[in-house]
Amino acid sequence: MLEREAQRNVEVMWLTGKLAPDFKTIANFRRNNRKAIREVCRAFTHFCRDLDLFSRDLVAIDGSKFKAVNSRGRNFTDRKLQQALKDIDQKIETYLDELDANDEKEPEEPKLSAEELKEKIRKLRERMKNYKGLQRRMDESGESQISLTDPDSRSMPVGGGRVTDVAYNVQVAVDPKHKLIVEHEVTNAVTERGLLSKMALRAKEALGVDRLEVLTDMGYYDGQQVKACLQAGITPYIPKPNTSANTQLGLFGKEDFRYDPENDCYGCPAGEQLTFRFQSTEKGRERRTYATSACAQCGLRSQCTRSSEGRRITRWTYEDLLEDMQRRVRANPEKMRLRKQLVEHPFGTIKRAWNQGYFLTKGLESVNAEMSLTVLAYNIKRAIKILGAPRMMEALA
């Protein structure tokens, strides 16, 4: 596209001084200047900050999947490999049975000759060898999946449903004043868990502020991330997802139990108290467990638990931070509505209006540079819309 525009678009010809690079020159420039491209994007963010185009007190963070240069057929998980090996075994068995049948009794018109069957079996065994090699690579690397065309890309859910595609997870932090992108990062994380504090800290640094509020959806809900944000002067607003297995079974969920911080106990729906019993460590997090002996004779037990030991409630050591956050979310419902308005704007423009919901390059470093070009173009167009071309040129000069 750039090659074509450099030859026909008068404005582009003026900007380039009538230079008309071919597609290879353009591709080489992008590959050889990946770090510089990211720095230019960051410099324009500072330019927007200096012109007071940011509110600098709040950002919304969200992610979207951008298709990678890797088809589904060139991506393998352990489950997919196991199924592929099973299918090959069945096909080889079928061809061997057909060979035996041809040896015992020559059919009038065989579907495949013995030589053709042997060639198919040879190809299947070769494919099986390749698949087993991929399986060894995954076992040695500890990765849960492997992509052959773009090794950094990952299969991940897209579109909010069960559909998956081989893609990258693009994270953006958007300022509310003019919906400009403050910070961005391309990752191959399948979900948003564990990404909040890094993006929030980078946004805070880009804005040059001491305090910042961050709005995200429940996909970012993670106690350790919330704690890291608060320690860095960042106040997160994340609605709590209901992941309780008991609620899904129609039983009382944890939200039906009320914590008493003064007595360090939980009050249950039957009016009993679950007191502290022991502390344990799970996935690096200190957890306290609460229980009561009253479960044995409780009339509501069938509505509360199916465990023979009675109902237990676990509490993270810093769960008061999450409880404080839920009070903030409930007290400020307008901020949750604002989040959708902010993050959907740039993604809608880039993926729908510009048709840029996919990458042309491979590897995390390259796709990050490619995304920086897209973010730079988005921010420049927004800045021109806000300031007007004459003032923009004057400010740049």
C-alpha positions in Angstrom: 0.0 0.0 0.0 2.8 2.5 0.9 4.6 1.6 -2.3 1.5 2.4 -4.3 0.7 5.6 -2.5 4.3 6.8 -2.9 3.7 6.6 -6.7 0.2 8.1 -7.0 -0.7 10.2 -3.9 0.5 13.8 -4.3 0.6 14.4 -0.6 2.8 11.4 0.1 5.0 12.3 -2.9 5.5 15.8 -1.3 6.3 14.2 2.1 8.8 11.8 0.7 10.4 14.3 -1.7 9.2 12.2 -4.7 11.0 9.2 -3.4 9.2 6.0 -4.4 10.6 3.0 -2.4 9.5 -0.5 -3.4 7.8 -2.9 -0.9 11.1 -4.6 -0.1 12.8 -1.3 0.9 9.8 -0.4 3.1 9.8 -3.9 4.7 13.6 -3.7 5.4 13.2 -0.2 6.9 10.6 -1.5 9.3 12.7 -4.5 10.2 15.9 -2.6 10.7 14.4 0.2 12.8 12.0 -1.6 15.1 13.4 0.0 18.3 13.4 3.4 16.7 9.8 3.1 15.6 8.7 2.3 19.2 10.7 5.3 20.4 9.0 7.6 17.9 5.6 6.4 19.1 6.6 7.0 22.7 8.0 10.5 21.8 4.6 11.4 20.2 2.9 10.4 23.5 5.1 12.9 25.3 4.3 15.5 22.6 0.6 15.0 23.3 1.2 15.2 27.0 3.1 18.5 26.6 0.1 19.9 24.6 -2.3 19.0 27.5 -4.2 16.4 25.4 -4.4 13.9 28.3 -6.5 14.2 31.5 -3.6 12.4 33.3 -5.8 11.2 36.2 -7.4 8.1 34.7 -6.9 5.5 32.0 -8.9 2.5 30.8 -6.9 -0.7 30.0 -8.1 -3.5 27.8 -6.8 -6.1 25.3 -7.9 -7.4 21.9 -6.7 -10.3 19.8 -4.9 -9.5 16.5 -4.5 -12.4 14.1 -0.9 -13.6 13.6 0.9 -14.9 10.4 0.2 -18.5 11.5 -2.7 -20.7 10.5 -4.6 -22.9 12.9 -3.2 -25.9 11.0 0.3 -24.8 11.9 -0.4 -24.5 15.6 -0.3 -27.5 18.0 -1.3 -28.1 21.6 -0.6 -31.4 23.4 -4.3 -32.4 23.0 -4.2 -31.6 19.3 -1.0 -33.6 18.8 -2.4 -36.6 20.7 -5.6 -36.6 18.6 -3.5 -36.3 15.4 -1.3 -39.2 16.4 -4.4 -41.3 17.2 -6.0 -40.4 13.8 -2.8 -41.4 12.0 -2.6 -44.7 13.9 -6.2 -45.5 12.8 -5.4 -44.6 9.1 -2.3 -46.8 9.1 -4.3 -49.7 10.6 -7.0 -49.2 7.9 -4.4 -49.3 5.1 -2.6 -52.3 6.5 -5.9 -54.2 6.7 -6.6 -53.2 3.1 -3.1 -54.5 2.1 -3.8 -57.9 3.9 -7.2 -58.1 2.1 -5.5 -57.5 -1.3 -2.9 -60.3 -0.5 -5.6 -62.8 0.5 -8.0 -62.2 -2.4 -7.3 -60.0 -5.4 -10.4 -57.7 -5.8 -11.8 -57.1 -9.2 -11.1 -53.4 -9.1 -9.0 -52.5 -6.0 -9.4 -48.9 -4.7 -5.6 -48.6 -4.3 -2.8 -50.7 -5.5 -0.3 -52.3 -3.1 2.3 -49.8 -4.1 -0.1 -46.8 -3.5 -1.1 -48.1 -0.1 2.5 -48.6 0.9 3.3 -45.0 -0.2 0.4 -43.6 1.9 1.6 -45.6 4.9 5.1 -44.3 4.5 3.9 -40.7 4.3 1.7 -41.2 7.4 4.6 -42.6 9.4 6.7 -39.7 8.3 4.0 -37.3 9.6 3.8 -39.3 12.8 7.6 -38.9 13.3 7.2 -35.1 12.8 4.4 -34.9 15.3 6.3 -36.8 17.9 9.2 -34.4 17.4 6.9 -31.5 18.1 5.7 -33.2 21.2 9.3 -33.6 22.4 9.9 -29.9 21.8 6.9 -29.0 23.8 7.9 -31.3 26.7 11.5 -29.9 26.7 10.4 -26.2 26.5 7.5 -26.5 29.0 5.2 -24.7 26.6 1.6 -25.6 26.4 1.5 -25.1 22.6 3.8 -24.6 19.6 3.4 -22.5 16.4 5.4 -23.4 13.4 5.2 -20.3 11.1 5.4 -17.7 13.9 6.8 -19.3 17.0 5.8 -16.5 19.3 2.1 -16.6 18.3 -0.4 -18.5 20.4 -3.9 -20.0 19.9 -6.3 -18.0 22.0 -10.1 -17.4 22.3 -11.4 -14.5 20.1 -14.7 -12.8 19.8 -15.8 -13.5 23.3 -16.9 -17.0 22.5 -15.4 -20.5 22.1 -13.8 -19.7 18.7 -10.1 -19.7 18.8 -7.5 -18.3 16.4 -3.7 -18.1 16.3 -3.1 -14.5 17.4 -1.4 -11.9 19.7 -3.0 -10.2 22.6 -2.7 -6.4 22.1 -3.0 -4.3 25.3 -3.7 -0.6 25.3 -4.2 2.1 28.0 -6.5 4.9 26.8 -6.9 8.4 28.3 -10.5 9.7 28.6 -10.0 13.3 27.5 -9.6 12.7 23.7 -9.4 8.8 23.6 -5.7 8.9 22.8 -3.6 5.8 23.4 -1.2 6.4 26.3 0.6 3.1 26.2 0.4 -0.2 24.4 2.1 -3.6 24.4 1.8 -6.8 22.2 1.9 -10.0 24.2 1.3 -13.7 23.5 -0.5 -14.1 26.9 -3.7 -16.1 26.2 -5.6 -14.2 29.0 -5.3 -10.9 30.7 -4.5 -12.4 34.1 -1.1 -11.0 35.3 -1.0 -8.1 32.8 -2.6 -5.3 34.8 0.2 -3.9 36.9 2.8 -3.8 34.1 0.4 -1.9 31.8 -0.8 0.4 34.6 2.8 1.3 35.7 3.8 2.0 32.1 0.8 4.3 31.6 1.6 6.1 34.9 5.2 6.7 33.7 4.1 7.9 30.3 1.7 10.4 31.8 4.3 11.5 34.4 2.0 11.5 37.4 2.2 10.3 41.0 -1.3 8.9 41.3 -3.5 7.3 38.7 -6.9 5.5 38.5 -7.2 2.5 36.2 -10.4 1.0 34.8 -10.4 -2.6 33.5 -12.9 -5.5 33.0 -13.1 -8.6 35.2 -10.6 -10.5 33.0 -7.8 -8.6 34.8 -9.1 -9.6 38.3 -6.1 -10.8 40.3 -5.3 -10.1 43.9 -1.5 -9.9 43.4 -1.9 -7.5 40.5 -4.3 -5.3 42.5 -1.8 -5.2 45.4 1.1 -4.3 43.1 -1.0 -1.4 41.6 -1.9 0.0 45.0 1.7 -0.1 46.2 2.7 1.9 43.1 0.1 4.7 43.7 -2.4 3.2 41.2 -6.1 2.8 42.2 -7.7 0.0 40.1 -11.4 -0.5 39.4 -12.2 -4.1 38.5 -15.6 -5.7 38.8 -15.4 -9.1 40.7 -16.2 -12.2 38.6 -18.4 -14.8 40.1 -16.2 -18.0 39.8 -17.6 -19.8 42.7 -18.2 -23.5 42.0 -20.9 -23.6 44.7 -22.9 -20.8 43.0 -22.9 -22.7 39.7 -24.3 -25.7 41.6 -27.1 -23.6 43.1 -25.5 -23.5 46.6 -24.6 -20.5 48.8 -21.6 -18.7 47.3 -18.8 -16.9 49.2 -20.7 -13.6 48.7 -23.4 -15.0 51.0 -20.9 -15.1 53.9 -20.1 -11.8 55.7 -16.6 -11.2 57.1 -16.2 -9.6 60.5 -12.7 -8.0 60.6 -12.9 -7.3 64.3 -13.4 -10.9 65.3 -11.7 -12.4 62.2 -14.6 -14.7 61.4 -17.4 -15.2 58.8 -21.1 -15.1 59.4 -23.0 -17.8 57.4 -26.6 -17.7 56.1 -27.7 -19.9 59.1 -26.4 -17.3 61.6 -23.4 -19.4 62.7 -19.8 -18.2 62.8 -16.9 -19.7 60.8 -13.7 -19.1 62.8 -10.1 -19.3 61.7 -8.7 -22.8 61.6 -5.4 -22.8 59.7 -3.2 -21.0 57.2 -1.7 -22.4 54.0 0.2 -21.3 50.9 -1.4 -21.9 47.5 0.4 -20.7 44.3 2.5 -18.3 46.3 -0.4 -16.8 48.1 -1.0 -17.0 51.9 -4.6 -18.2 52.5 -6.5 -18.5 55.8 -9.2 -21.1 56.1 -12.4 -20.7 58.2 -14.9 -23.4 59.3 -17.5 -24.2 62.0 -18.6 -27.5 63.7 -22.2 -26.4 63.5 -22.4 -27.7 59.9 -23.2 -31.2 61.1 -26.7 -30.3 62.5 -27.4 -27.3 60.2 -30.8 -27.3 58.5 -29.4 -25.3 55.5 -26.5 -27.7 54.9 -28.0 -29.1 51.7 -28.1 -25.6 50.3 -24.6 -24.8 51.4 -22.2 -27.7 50.8 -21.9 -31.2 49.5 -18.7 -31.9 51.5 -18.8 -34.4 54.3 -16.5 -32.1 56.3 -18.8 -29.2 56.2 -18.4 -25.7 54.6 -15.0 -24.0 54.5 -14.2 -20.5 53.5 -10.7 -19.4 52.3 -9.5 -15.9 52.5 -6.4 -14.3 51.0 -4.2 -12.5 53.5 -4.7 -9.2 51.6 -8.4 -9.8 50.7 -9.4 -6.5 52.4 -7.7 -4.8 49.4 -10.1 -6.6 47.0 -13.1 -5.8 49.3 -12.2 -2.1 49.3 -12.0 -2.2 45.5 -15.5 -3.7 45.2 -16.9 -0.9 47.4 -15.2 1.5 45.0 -16.7 -0.2 42.0 -20.2 -0.3 43.5 -20.0 3.4 44.5 -18.8 4.5 41.0 -20.9 2.6 38.4 -20.4 5.4 35.9 -16.6 4.5 35.7 -17.4 1.0 34.5 -19.6 2.5 31.8 -16.8 4.9 30.9 -14.4 2.0 30.5 -16.3 0.5 27.6 -16.5 3.9 25.8 -12.8 4.4 26.0 -11.2 1.1 25.0 -13.7 0.2 22.3 -13.0 3.5 20.4 -9.4 2.8 19.3 -9.9 -0.9 18.8 -13.0 -0.2 16.7 -11.1 2.3 14.6 -8.1 0.1 14.1 -9.8 -3.2 13.5 -13.0 -2.1 11.7 -12.5 1.3 10.1 -8.9 0.6 9.1 -9.1 -3.2 8.7 -5.9 -3.7 10.7 -7.0 -6.6 13.0 -4.0 -8.7 11.9 -0.2 -8.5 11.7 2.0 -8.8 8.6 5.2 -9.5 10.5 6.4 -12.4 12.7 7.8 -12.5 16.2 7.0 -10.4 19.3 9.7 -7.8 18.6 8.5 -7.3 15.0 4.8 -7.2 15.8 5.4 -4.7 18.6 7.1 -2.4 16.1 4.2 -2.9 13.7 1.7 -2.1 16.4 3.7 1.0 17.3 3.3 2.2 13.8 -0.5 1.7 14.0 -0.8 3.4 17.4 1.3 6.3 16.1 -1.0 6.7 13.1 -4.0 6.5 15.3 -2.7 9.2 17.7 -1.5 11.5 14.9 -4.9 11.4 13.3 -6.6 12.1 16.6 -4.3 14.9 17.4 -4.9 16.5 14.0 -8.6 16.2 14.5 -8.3 17.9 17.9 -5.7 20.6 17.1 -6.2 21.1 13.4 -3.4 20.7 10.9 -1.9 24.3 11.2 -1.6 24.2 15.0 -0.2 20.7 14.8 2.5 21.7 12.4 3.3 24.8 14.5 3.6 22.6 17.6 5.8 20.1 15.9 8.1 22.9 14.6 
